[in-house]
Amino acid sequence: MKKNIVRILSLAAAVAVAASCSDFLDIRVEATMPSTGTDYSKAENIFQPVSAAYAQMRADIWFPYISITDITSDDSDKGSTPTDNAYAKEMEEFTFTPSNYMFNSLWVGYYDIISAANNALIQEALYCDAMTTADLKLECRKNANEAKVIRAYAYLELMRTFGSVPVVEGNMTSEQLADNPPVSLDKLYQYVCKDLDEAIDTLPESYGKAWGTRYTKYTALAVKAKLAMYQADWATAAAAANEIIASGKFALQSDLRYLFSIDGEGCSESLMEIESSDLGQSSGSAPYVLYGYYQGPRNNKPSGMQGWGFNVPNTNLLTFMQGRGESKRIDITFLERGTTTPEGDYISEDCPNRYYNGKVYTPNSTNTYNTNAYAYDHNIRLIRYAEILLIYAEALANGVPAGSCGLSADDALHLVQDRAGIAQTSATLENIYDERRAELALEGNRIFDLMRLGRVGDAVGAQYPKAKTNFHTYFPIPSTQITLNKGLEPTPGYTY
C-alpha cells in the first residue's frame, strides 16, 4: 500500500510538472504560468498541481534541515567523522556566520515549497473556472486549501527558524521579489492562520487508505496548534489541539518500534508526514527523500544498511533520559553500534559513532536499491499525536481552561508518559518541557523549544560556549538573501 500511495502522488506530480512551466519548481519565480498545453476542463487532472506541491516537499533540503534543527541542540552531535562537513560542524559548535550555506539552502527550500503551493492555487482557480458542476468547483477549492496547508507548513518552519520573513504571493513580479520586506510576526501569524482556517473549513477528515498521508482538516489543525504554540497564543493552540483530541480519530501507538517503522507510517498517531519511497525500483528516479539516509550508520555493512552517519543522539540526552527512568524511548532513539536489532541487523563495531538515530532505522530487508538505500522508504514524521497532547497540556498549564475533549493537562501528559512506561508527573510547565524533550528527541524540535524559552545559551553553551555569544533569538537570515532582496535587513546581533 505504501508504494502505491507514493506512486499515485509521484505520477500525478510528474504530469503536473510536465503540464506546467517546466522550470517552475527549479527557479523560484512567482506568477510563472503555462501559456499553452493545459486543459483545465479535465476533472481528472484537478489534483495534479497540489501533487506537484507535495513533490516539492521532498526536494533535498534535509541535510541542512537536520543540521539546523537537531545538530544545533544539546541532545545531538554532528556525527559522521570529526572532519566531515565543516558547515555542519559550525552549526554544532555555534561558530556559524550568516554565510553558512545551510541557512540559504533551507531558506530557498521553504520558499520553493511556498512557490509550488502558490502555483497550485493559481492552477486550481483556473480549473475551478473551467468546471461545470458545483461539486467539481468545490473539489478545486478543497485542493487549493490543501495547498494552503503545505504553504502554512513552510511558513511555520521559516518563522521558527528565522523569525520575521517576507510573504511571497503568487502574483508577484521578479522586481517585487527583489524588494520584498519581511512581515511582522503578528501579521505573518494572522496570514498563515487565515490559510489554515480556510483549510479546516473545507478539507475532509480523511481521504481513506488509498491516499495514505494526504493532508486533511486535522493536519491543518495540527499545524495551527504548533504555530500557535510558537506564538504563545495558548487559547488558539488549545482550541486546535482540543478539536483533534475530541475527534477520537487519533491515538498513541503502544509499540514505539512500530510507530517509527515503515509499517507504522500513516498510523493512528500520524497527523503530518512527508511520503518517501524507492517504489521498489533498483534503478531510475523515485520519490524518496534522503532524510533517513543522511542519518544512517556510517561504515556499516551491507551497503543497504549504511548512510552518512550525521545527527547522532549524544550522552547528554542519554543521561537525561536515564535520569527519568526511561527504557522504551531510549531503545527507540539510540541505535547502538556493536548490537543487533530485533529485526536481525548488526550495527558494526566499525561505525565511528557509538549511537545513531534509531527513529529513522529501517531494516535491511526493506532497503531495495542496489546500493546505499538506507531509509529510502522511511517517511519524515512532521507532527505526531503525542505532540498534540503535549501542546494541549502546555496550553492548559498556561491558564487556558480544559476543552470539550474531557482531558485535563495532567491527563494529556500522563497519556504520553504511560506509553513511555515512566512515572507520571504533574503537568507543570517544566515537566511538559522535559516530556517534549524525551518524546520528540531528534525529530527537529528541541532547538526551537530552547529558542522560544530563551535557553539556548544555558543548554547548549555548557558544551559549546559560542552558543552563549553567537546566537541571537533566531538563526540569521542568510547573507545571500540580504544581497538578493534589498527589502531584507541583517538579523540583529549577527555579523554580515
Solvent accessible surface area in square Angstrom, and as a share of the most:
residue,aa,sasa,rsa
1,M,133,0.59
2,K,35,0.15
3,K,69,0.29
4,N,84,0.43
5,I,14,0.07
6,V,0,0.00
7,R,96,0.35
8,I,71,0.36
9,L,5,0.02
10,S,20,0.13
11,L,107,0.53
12,A,17,0.14
13,A,6,0.04
14,A,59,0.46
15,V,72,0.42
16,A,8,0.06
17,V,46,0.27
18,A,85,0.66
19,A,34,0.26
20,S,22,0.14
21,C,40,0.24
22,S,89,0.57
23,D,58,0.30
24,F,11,0.05
25,L,36,0.18
26,D,116,0.60
27,I,95,0.48
28,R,60,0.22
29,V,59,0.34
30,E,6,0.02
31,A,49,0.38
32,T,31,0.18
33,M,67,0.30
34,P,26,0.16
35,S,112,0.72
36,T,115,0.67
37,G,75,0.72
38,T,31,0.18
39,D,68,0.35
40,Y,41,0.16
41,S,72,0.46
42,K,92,0.39
43,A,37,0.29
44,E,133,0.60
45,N,30,0.15
46,I,6,0.03
47,F,24,0.10
48,Q,21,0.09
49,P,8,0.05
50,V,0,0.00
51,S,1,0.00
52,A,7,0.06
53,A,0,0.00
54,Y,15,0.06
55,A,25,0.20
56,Q,16,0.07
57,M,2,0.01
58,R,26,0.09
59,A,36,0.28
60,D,86,0.44
61,I,12,0.06
62,W,1,0.00
63,F,11,0.05
64,P,9,0.06
65,Y,7,0.03
66,I,0,0.00
67,S,0,0.00
68,I,0,0.00
69,T,0,0.00
70,D,2,0.01
71,I,1,0.00
72,T,0,0.00
73,S,7,0.05
74,D,13,0.07
75,D,2,0.01
76,S,3,0.02
77,D,40,0.21
78,K,6,0.02
79,G,10,0.10
80,S,1,0.01
81,T,39,0.23
82,P,115,0.72
83,T,128,0.74
84,D,39,0.20
85,N,40,0.21
86,A,70,0.54
87,Y,107,0.41
88,A,0,0.00
89,K,65,0.27
90,E,56,0.25
91,M,0,0.00
92,E,8,0.03
93,E,49,0.22
94,F,0,0.00
95,T,57,0.33
96,F,3,0.01
97,T,66,0.39
98,P,4,0.02
99,S,80,0.52
100,N,4,0.02
101,Y,84,0.32
102,M,0,0.00
103,F,0,0.00
104,N,35,0.18
105,S,35,0.23
106,L,0,0.00
107,W,5,0.02
108,V,46,0.27
109,G,6,0.06
110,Y,0,0.00
111,Y,3,0.01
112,D,20,0.10
113,I,3,0.01
114,I,0,0.00
115,S,2,0.01
116,A,2,0.02
117,A,0,0.00
118,N,2,0.01
119,N,11,0.05
120,A,0,0.00
121,L,33,0.16
122,I,46,0.23
123,Q,6,0.02
124,E,2,0.01
125,A,55,0.43
126,L,63,0.31
127,Y,6,0.02
128,C,22,0.13
129,D,113,0.59
130,A,37,0.29
131,M,9,0.04
132,T,125,0.73
133,T,65,0.38
134,A,81,0.63
135,D,113,0.59
136,L,59,0.29
137,K,63,0.27
138,L,68,0.34
139,E,65,0.29
140,C,1,0.00
141,R,118,0.43
142,K,55,0.23
143,N,1,0.01
144,A,17,0.13
145,N,13,0.07
146,E,0,0.00
147,A,0,0.00
148,K,33,0.14
149,V,0,0.00
150,I,0,0.00
151,R,13,0.05
152,A,0,0.00
153,Y,4,0.02
154,A,0,0.00
155,Y,1,0.00
156,L,4,0.02
157,E,6,0.03
158,L,0,0.00
159,M,5,0.02
160,R,12,0.04
161,T,0,0.00
162,F,5,0.02
163,G,0,0.00
164,S,39,0.25
165,V,0,0.00
166,P,4,0.03
167,V,20,0.12
168,V,5,0.03
169,E,66,0.30
170,G,14,0.13
171,N,122,0.62
172,M,23,0.10
173,T,68,0.39
174,S,64,0.41
175,E,127,0.57
176,Q,94,0.42
177,L,28,0.14
178,A,44,0.34
179,D,69,0.36
180,N,16,0.08
181,P,76,0.48
182,P,50,0.31
183,V,40,0.23
184,S,58,0.37
185,L,45,0.22
186,D,98,0.51
187,K,134,0.57
188,L,0,0.00
189,Y,27,0.10
190,Q,120,0.53
191,Y,50,0.19
192,V,0,0.00
193,C,16,0.10
194,K,127,0.54
195,D,8,0.04
196,L,0,0.00
197,D,55,0.28
198,E,50,0.22
199,A,0,0.00
200,I,23,0.12
201,D,119,0.62
202,T,43,0.25
203,L,8,0.04
204,P,38,0.24
205,E,77,0.34
206,S,71,0.46
207,Y,49,0.19
208,G,41,0.40
209,K,165,0.70
210,A,59,0.46
211,W,66,0.23
212,G,33,0.32
213,T,19,0.11
214,R,18,0.07
215,Y,2,0.01
216,T,17,0.10
217,K,40,0.17
218,Y,7,0.03
219,T,5,0.03
220,A,0,0.00
221,L,6,0.03
222,A,0,0.00
223,V,0,0.00
224,K,33,0.14
225,A,0,0.00
226,K,7,0.03
227,L,1,0.00
228,A,0,0.00
229,M,2,0.01
230,Y,32,0.12
231,Q,48,0.21
232,A,62,0.48
233,D,42,0.22
234,W,39,0.14
235,A,66,0.51
236,T,33,0.19
237,A,0,0.00
238,A,6,0.05
239,A,64,0.49
240,A,4,0.03
241,A,0,0.00
242,N,21,0.11
243,E,66,0.30
244,I,0,0.00
245,I,17,0.09
246,A,53,0.41
247,S,36,0.23
248,G,66,0.63
249,K,101,0.43
250,F,36,0.15
251,A,50,0.39
252,L,36,0.18
253,Q,38,0.17
254,S,95,0.61
255,D,76,0.40
256,L,12,0.06
257,R,66,0.24
258,Y,84,0.32
259,L,4,0.02
260,F,10,0.04
261,S,29,0.19
262,I,27,0.14
263,D,116,0.60
264,G,1,0.01
265,E,25,0.11
266,G,39,0.37
267,C,23,0.13
268,S,42,0.27
269,E,0,0.00
270,S,20,0.13
271,L,11,0.05
272,M,2,0.01
273,E,6,0.03
274,I,6,0.03
275,E,13,0.06
276,S,0,0.00
277,S,0,0.00
278,D,1,0.00
279,L,16,0.08
280,G,42,0.40
281,Q,50,0.22
282,S,62,0.40
283,S,80,0.52
284,G,57,0.55
285,S,107,0.69
286,A,20,0.16
287,P,16,0.10
288,Y,62,0.23
289,V,3,0.02
290,L,40,0.20
291,Y,13,0.05
292,G,1,0.01
293,Y,24,0.09
294,Y,9,0.04
295,Q,1,0.00
296,G,0,0.00
297,P,0,0.00
298,R,61,0.22
299,N,74,0.38
300,N,1,0.00
301,K,155,0.66
302,P,73,0.46
303,S,42,0.27
304,G,8,0.08
305,M,1,0.01
306,Q,47,0.21
307,G,6,0.06
308,W,99,0.35
309,G,0,0.00
310,F,4,0.02
311,N,0,0.00
312,V,8,0.04
313,P,3,0.02
314,N,11,0.06
315,T,83,0.48
316,N,67,0.34
317,L,0,0.00
318,L,23,0.11
319,T,92,0.53
320,F,37,0.15
321,M,0,0.00
322,Q,106,0.47
323,G,70,0.68
324,R,57,0.21
325,G,54,0.52
326,E,11,0.05
327,S,66,0.42
328,K,98,0.41
329,R,5,0.02
330,I,27,0.13
331,D,100,0.52
332,I,11,0.05
333,T,0,0.00
334,F,16,0.07
335,L,14,0.07
336,E,58,0.26
337,R,78,0.29
338,G,28,0.27
339,T,57,0.33
340,T,83,0.48
341,T,10,0.06
342,P,109,0.69
343,E,80,0.36
344,G,55,0.53
345,D,18,0.09
346,Y,108,0.41
347,I,0,0.00
348,S,17,0.11
349,E,114,0.51
350,D,103,0.53
351,C,1,0.01
352,P,49,0.31
353,N,30,0.15
354,R,127,0.46
355,Y,16,0.06
356,Y,0,0.00
357,N,1,0.00
358,G,8,0.08
359,K,9,0.04
360,V,3,0.02
361,Y,15,0.06
362,T,1,0.00
363,P,25,0.15
364,N,50,0.26
365,S,101,0.65
366,T,40,0.23
367,N,17,0.09
368,T,61,0.35
369,Y,37,0.14
370,N,111,0.57
371,T,80,0.46
372,N,60,0.31
373,A,0,0.00
374,Y,1,0.00
375,A,0,0.00
376,Y,18,0.07
377,D,6,0.03
378,H,4,0.02
379,N,0,0.00
380,I,3,0.01
381,R,22,0.08
382,L,16,0.08
383,I,5,0.02
384,R,6,0.02
385,Y,14,0.05
386,A,0,0.00
387,E,2,0.01
388,I,0,0.00
389,L,0,0.00
390,L,0,0.00
391,I,0,0.00
392,Y,0,0.00
393,A,0,0.00
394,E,0,0.00
395,A,0,0.00
396,L,22,0.11
397,A,36,0.28
398,N,59,0.30
399,G,66,0.63
400,V,28,0.16
401,P,109,0.69
402,A,63,0.49
403,G,29,0.28
404,S,99,0.64
405,C,28,0.17
406,G,62,0.60
407,L,36,0.18
408,S,45,0.29
409,A,16,0.12
410,D,57,0.29
411,D,58,0.30
412,A,0,0.00
413,L,0,0.00
414,H,39,0.17
415,L,77,0.38
416,V,0,0.00
417,Q,2,0.01
418,D,75,0.39
419,R,19,0.07
420,A,1,0.01
421,G,50,0.49
422,I,20,0.10
423,A,82,0.63
424,Q,97,0.43
425,T,54,0.31
426,S,63,0.41
427,A,15,0.12
428,T,67,0.39
429,L,58,0.29
430,E,86,0.39
431,N,41,0.21
432,I,0,0.00
433,Y,28,0.11
434,D,51,0.26
435,E,0,0.00
436,R,2,0.01
437,R,31,0.11
438,A,0,0.00
439,E,3,0.02
440,L,6,0.03
441,A,1,0.01
442,L,5,0.02
443,E,20,0.09
444,G,0,0.00
445,N,5,0.03
446,R,36,0.13
447,I,0,0.00
448,F,2,0.01
449,D,10,0.05
450,L,4,0.02
451,M,20,0.09
452,R,61,0.22
453,L,51,0.25
454,G,66,0.64
455,R,84,0.31
456,V,5,0.03
457,G,20,0.19
458,D,114,0.59
459,A,27,0.21
460,V,3,0.02
461,G,3,0.03
462,A,91,0.71
463,Q,103,0.46
464,Y,40,0.15
465,P,95,0.60
466,K,107,0.45
467,A,2,0.02
468,K,125,0.53
469,T,95,0.55
470,N,33,0.17
471,F,24,0.10
472,H,61,0.27
473,T,92,0.54
474,Y,59,0.22
475,F,0,0.00
476,P,0,0.00
477,I,11,0.05
478,P,1,0.01
479,S,30,0.19
480,T,62,0.36
481,Q,8,0.04
482,I,37,0.19
483,T,115,0.67
484,L,109,0.54
485,N,12,0.06
486,K,157,0.67
487,G,15,0.14
488,L,9,0.04
489,E,132,0.59
490,P,66,0.42
491,T,13,0.08
492,P,114,0.72
493,G,56,0.53
494,Y,20,0.08
495,T,119,0.69
496,Y,93,0.35
